[in-house]
Amino acid sequence: MLVLPSRSEKFGKRKHQQNFFKFLLILVVIAIGGYKLLFNYAKNTASQNINSSSSSVETVVTHQASKVDWQSPSEKKPYPDVNAYPDMWIKVSTSKHRVYLMNDNKVLYTMLCSTGSKGQETPKGTFEIQAERGDHFYNAQSGEGANYWVSFKDHGIYLFHTVPVDANGNYVVSEAEQLGKSSNSHGCVRLSVADAKWFYENIKTGTKVVVE
């Protein structure tokens, strides 16, 4: 005899199917949510790696950009014509490691420099370019010399000159690379090779010098 399911049995079976589909729906929702979380995590991780790489590149570029060319002129533009500025004067900033060629209060040209280290500070005050100048000297006592020197105090004691050279006339690269960054001279004002050469050849005796 065929026994047909009762109404309650049909209802229970339908309810069971509904619960099963709900369960599947929940699984699908969870799977989609997990995928989104995983996708966002991967995206953020990739972004962080890219940013980290960019920062490293920027650091390298910045480091390279800060390297001093101690053999060349400090600026890309031409040096000023001293004859066109008869009242030109020179300002030395020991804190900024800069030499400024001035006309009144206007800066005509800026040079990188290094002044006296602690205990051997470059004297501050108002001076003038003196008659003494030369293309080379070497001080055996300090173990250093320089090229293209021009005196501004005590007649050959305090000078403007190039970054230092050794006993063989070779530039001391470790010292030269500090130009414009630190005070590491014995009291003189160090300049790049090109700046010192121009200074030696062009700055006139009697030009005012202010060291701050």
C-alpha positions as CSV (number, residue, x, y, z in Angstrom):
1,M,0.0,0.0,0.0
2,L,1.4,3.4,-1.0
3,V,1.6,5.7,2.0
4,L,1.6,9.4,1.1
5,P,3.6,11.8,3.2
6,S,1.5,13.7,5.6
7,R,1.1,17.5,5.4
8,S,3.3,17.9,8.4
9,E,6.0,15.8,6.8
10,K,5.9,17.9,3.6
11,F,6.1,21.1,5.6
12,G,9.1,19.7,7.6
13,K,10.9,18.7,4.4
14,R,10.3,22.2,2.9
15,K,11.6,23.8,6.0
16,H,14.7,21.6,5.9
17,Q,15.4,22.6,2.3
18,Q,14.9,26.3,3.2
19,N,17.4,26.0,6.1
20,F,19.8,24.3,3.8
21,F,19.6,27.1,1.2
22,K,20.0,29.7,4.0
23,F,23.1,27.8,5.1
24,L,24.5,27.9,1.6
25,L,23.8,31.6,1.3
26,I,25.6,32.3,4.5
27,L,28.6,30.3,3.3
28,V,28.6,32.3,0.0
29,V,28.4,35.6,1.9
30,I,31.3,34.5,4.2
31,A,33.3,33.4,1.2
32,I,32.8,36.8,-0.6
33,G,33.6,38.7,2.6
34,G,36.8,36.6,3.1
35,Y,37.8,37.2,-0.5
36,K,37.3,41.0,-0.1
37,L,39.4,41.0,3.1
38,L,42.2,39.0,1.5
39,F,42.1,41.3,-1.6
40,N,42.3,44.4,0.5
41,Y,45.1,43.0,2.6
42,A,47.1,42.1,-0.5
43,K,46.4,45.5,-2.0
44,N,47.5,47.4,1.2
45,T,50.7,45.2,1.5
46,A,51.6,45.9,-2.1
47,S,51.0,49.6,-1.6
48,Q,53.2,49.6,1.5
49,N,56.0,47.9,-0.4
50,I,55.8,50.4,-3.2
51,N,55.8,53.3,-0.8
52,S,58.8,51.8,1.0
53,S,60.7,51.3,-2.2
54,S,59.9,54.9,-3.2
55,S,61.1,56.2,0.1
56,S,64.4,54.3,-0.4
57,V,64.8,55.7,-3.8
58,E,64.1,59.2,-2.6
59,T,66.6,58.8,0.2
60,V,69.3,57.7,-2.3
61,V,68.5,60.5,-4.6
62,T,68.5,63.1,-1.8
63,H,71.9,61.7,-0.6
64,Q,73.3,61.9,-4.1
65,A,71.9,65.4,-4.7
66,S,73.6,66.6,-1.5
67,K,77.1,65.5,-2.7
68,V,79.3,68.6,-3.0
69,D,81.1,69.4,-6.3
70,W,84.1,71.0,-4.6
71,Q,86.0,71.5,-7.8
72,S,83.4,73.6,-9.7
73,P,81.7,77.0,-9.2
74,S,79.1,77.1,-6.5
75,E,76.5,78.5,-8.8
76,K,75.6,77.8,-12.4
77,K,75.4,81.5,-13.3
78,P,78.5,83.5,-14.2
79,Y,80.6,85.2,-11.5
80,P,79.8,89.0,-11.2
81,D,81.9,91.6,-12.9
82,V,83.8,93.3,-10.1
83,N,84.3,96.4,-12.2
84,A,80.6,96.8,-12.6
85,Y,80.2,96.8,-8.8
86,P,82.9,99.1,-7.4
87,D,81.4,98.9,-3.9
88,M,81.2,95.1,-3.8
89,W,81.9,93.6,-0.4
90,I,82.2,90.1,1.0
91,K,80.0,88.6,3.8
92,V,81.1,85.3,5.4
93,S,78.5,83.4,7.4
94,T,80.2,80.9,9.7
95,S,76.9,79.3,10.7
96,K,75.6,78.8,7.2
97,H,79.0,77.9,5.7
98,R,78.5,80.5,2.9
99,V,80.4,83.4,1.4
100,Y,78.2,86.1,-0.2
101,L,79.5,88.6,-2.8
102,M,77.4,91.7,-1.9
103,N,76.4,94.9,-3.6
104,D,74.8,97.0,-0.9
105,N,72.3,94.5,0.6
106,K,71.9,92.5,-2.6
107,V,73.5,89.1,-2.9
108,L,75.3,88.9,-6.3
109,Y,76.8,85.4,-5.9
110,T,76.8,82.7,-3.2
111,M,79.8,80.4,-2.6
112,L,80.0,77.3,-0.5
113,C,82.7,77.6,2.2
114,S,84.1,76.0,5.4
115,T,85.4,78.2,8.2
116,G,87.4,77.5,11.4
117,S,86.6,74.5,13.6
118,K,86.0,74.6,17.3
119,G,89.0,76.1,19.0
120,Q,90.3,77.4,15.7
121,E,87.4,79.7,14.8
122,T,87.6,82.2,12.0
123,P,87.8,85.6,13.6
124,K,84.6,87.6,13.4
125,G,84.4,91.3,12.6
126,T,85.1,93.7,9.7
127,F,88.3,93.3,7.8
128,E,89.5,94.0,4.2
129,I,91.3,92.1,1.5
130,Q,95.1,92.6,2.0
131,A,97.9,92.8,-0.6
132,E,99.2,89.3,0.2
133,R,98.0,86.5,-2.2
134,G,99.5,83.5,-4.0
135,D,98.8,80.4,-6.1
136,H,100.0,77.8,-3.6
137,F,101.3,77.3,0.0
138,Y,102.0,74.3,2.3
139,N,102.1,74.4,6.1
140,A,104.3,71.5,7.4
141,Q,103.1,72.1,10.9
142,S,99.4,71.5,10.1
143,G,100.2,69.0,7.3
144,E,98.0,70.9,4.9
145,G,98.3,73.5,2.2
146,A,96.0,75.1,-0.4
147,N,95.9,76.8,-3.7
148,Y,94.8,80.3,-4.8
149,W,95.0,82.1,-1.4
150,V,94.1,85.7,-0.6
151,S,94.8,87.3,2.8
152,F,92.1,89.2,4.7
153,K,93.7,89.4,8.2
154,D,97.1,89.5,9.8
155,H,98.9,89.6,6.4
156,G,99.0,86.0,5.4
157,I,97.6,84.4,8.5
158,Y,93.9,84.3,7.8
159,L,93.1,83.6,4.2
160,F,90.5,82.7,1.6
161,H,91.8,79.6,-0.3
162,T,90.8,76.3,-1.9
163,V,89.9,73.1,-0.1
164,P,93.1,71.7,1.4
165,V,95.9,69.8,-0.4
166,D,98.5,67.4,1.1
167,A,102.3,67.5,0.9
168,N,102.2,66.2,-2.7
169,G,99.7,68.9,-3.8
170,N,96.8,66.5,-4.0
171,Y,93.4,67.7,-2.7
172,V,92.3,66.0,0.5
173,V,88.9,64.6,-0.7
174,S,87.6,63.8,2.8
175,E,88.0,67.4,3.8
176,A,86.8,68.8,0.5
177,E,83.5,66.9,0.7
178,Q,82.6,68.8,3.9
179,L,82.6,72.1,2.0
180,G,79.5,74.1,2.7
181,K,78.5,71.5,5.4
182,S,80.8,72.0,8.4
183,S,83.4,74.1,10.0
184,N,86.7,72.1,9.6
185,S,89.5,74.6,8.7
186,H,92.3,75.9,10.9
187,G,90.7,79.4,10.8
188,C,90.9,80.3,7.1
189,V,87.9,80.3,4.7
190,R,87.9,77.4,2.4
191,L,86.3,77.6,-1.0
192,S,85.8,75.3,-4.0
193,V,88.7,75.2,-6.4
194,A,86.9,77.2,-9.1
195,D,85.6,79.8,-6.6
196,A,89.0,80.3,-5.0
197,K,90.7,80.7,-8.4
198,W,88.2,83.3,-9.4
199,F,88.5,85.0,-6.0
200,Y,92.3,85.1,-6.3
201,E,92.2,86.5,-9.9
202,N,89.4,89.1,-9.4
203,I,88.8,90.3,-5.9
204,K,90.5,93.6,-5.4
205,T,92.8,94.6,-2.5
206,G,90.9,96.8,-0.1
207,T,87.5,95.0,-0.6
208,K,85.6,95.0,2.7
209,V,85.1,91.6,4.4
210,V,82.6,91.0,7.2
211,V,82.7,87.7,9.0
212,E,79.6,86.8,11.1
